[in-house]
């Protein structure tokens, strides 16, 4: 799948998530279908991302295992706590917006250790969002909101997986790939 199709799948999955918010009151079947479609479209969109990253199977397995353990720990903490985490949800949402803006700034700024900083902040933010979602799971009695909660868990897991995948590439490997690419005439140096 090419990157053009990948972008198209990302946009369709985003539209599917928006449509889920409107369909949840009208049709449970449609909402579940949109949830499954979102998962399929995001899976198709991620394929070129991992191919371009040239991540080996071991790195992907390690990312998946780390994500599972991280999500289990944060989920347990969120599910078990008696405190209201709605304040954490607000702070984490604003921090996520700040991380997105910082990501755009970091494209143009050559800061040492920017990838590690970005990954650590992303993991911290999604730890908070995961805890909030698991607390919502414990407190929710409305069955109609189940597909939206499932979508929220899915997006938490996907983003955590992406952040762990980003942390599994060492700077030395990135530098050697960049040098090899430049020497072969296949790339432009990042500086």
N, C-alpha and C positions, 0 to 999 in steps of 0.2 A: 504494500500500500504506500502510495506517495504522500509527501507532506501536504499536498493540496487536499487530498482526501482526508487526511488526518485533521486538518483545520475544519473542513466541512463537518466531520463527525463530532468535533468539539462543539461547534456551533449548534448542531442538531441536539446534542445531549443537553446543552444549556437551555435550549428551547423546550426540551422535554421536561426538565426540572421546573421551569416556569409554568408549563401547562399542568404539571402535577398539583400545584397550589390551587389552580382553578377547578380541576376535575375531582378533587377529593370530596367535595360536597355533593357532587352530582352522580358520580359513578365509581364504585369501588373497583370494579373490573378494569375500567379504563385507567385508573390511577395505578393499579398493579402492573398493567401492561406498559404504561409509561415508565414505571420504575425499572422493569426488565429491559425496556428499550434503552434507557439511560445507561444501564450497566453494559449492554452490548456496544453501544456507540462509544462509550468511554474506553472500553477494551480495545475496540478497533482504532481509536485515536491514539492510544498509548503505544501501540506496536511500533510505529516509526520512531517514537521517542527512545525506546530501549534499543532499537537497532542502531540508531545514530549514536547513542551513548557507548556502543560497543561493550556493554556490560556482559560479562560471562555468566553462565548459569550459577556458579558458586556465589557471586555477588548478589544475584537476584534472590537466591535461597536465603542468604544471610539477611538481606533486607526484609524479606517476608517474615522470617523468624523474629527478628528484632521488633518489627511492627506488631506482630502478634503479642509478644511479651509486654511491650510498651502499652499497647491498647488494653490488655488484660489488667495490668497494674493500675492504669488511670481509670479504667472502667470500674474496677473494684472499689477504688477510692471514691469515685463519684457516686456509685450505687450505695455504698455503705455510710456515707457521711450524712449526718442529720442536719447540717447547715444548709441554708438556702444558697445555691450557687448562681443565682440570677445575676448578681453583681459581677461574678467571674465571666459570665457569658457576655456581658456588655464590654468589659475590659478586653476580653479575648477577641471580640469582633472588631473593636477599634484597633487593637494591636495587629490583627490580620490586615486591615486596610493599610496601616502604616508599613507593614512588611511588604505589601504589594508596591507601594510607592517607593520604598527603599530599594526594592528589586529593580525598578526602572532606573533609579539613580545609580545603582551599582553597575548597570550596564555601561555607563559612561565614565564612572570613577574607578580608577585602578587602585583599590585599597588592598593592602596585604591581609590575607586571611578572610576575605569577604565571603567566600563560599562557606567556610566553616561557621562564621557568624550567622549567615543567612539560614543555614540548616539548623543550628542550635535554637535560634529565635523561632523558627517554624515549628520545631518539635515542642518547644515550651508553649507556644500558642495553641497548637492542636492537642496538647495534653489538657489544657483548660477546657477546650471545646468538647473533647471526649468525655471528660468528667461531667460536664453539664448535660450532655446527651444521655449518659447513663443514669443521671439523676432524673431526667425527664422520663426515661423508661420506667423507673420505679414509681413515679408519681402519676403517670398518665393512666387514665381509665377509659379514655375515649378510643374505641377500636378504629374509628375513621382516620385517626392521625397516625396509625401504624405504618402506612406506606411512606409518609413524610419522615417519620422517625427512622425507618429503614434506609431511606435515601441519605439522611444525615449521618448515620453510622457508616454507610458505604463511602461517602465523601471523606469522612474522618480517616477511615482505613486507607483509602486511596492516597490522600495527601501525606499521611504518615509514611506510607510505603515509598512515595516519591522523595520525601525528605531523607529517609534512611538510605535510599538508593543513591541520592546525591552525596551522602557522607561516606559511601563505600569506595569512592574513587580517591585514591591518594594523590596529593599534589605532584609527587614525583612521577606517577604514571601520566598525569595530565601534561606535565612538562615534556616528558619523553615523546608522547603522542604529538604534541605541538611541534617539537623539533623535527620529528620524522616527517610530519606533514609539510613543514616549511622546506625541508631539504629536498623532498620529492617534488616540490613545486605545487603541492595541492592545497596550500593554505596561506593565509596572511597571519603574521605574528600578532598576538593579542596586545602588544604594547605600542 
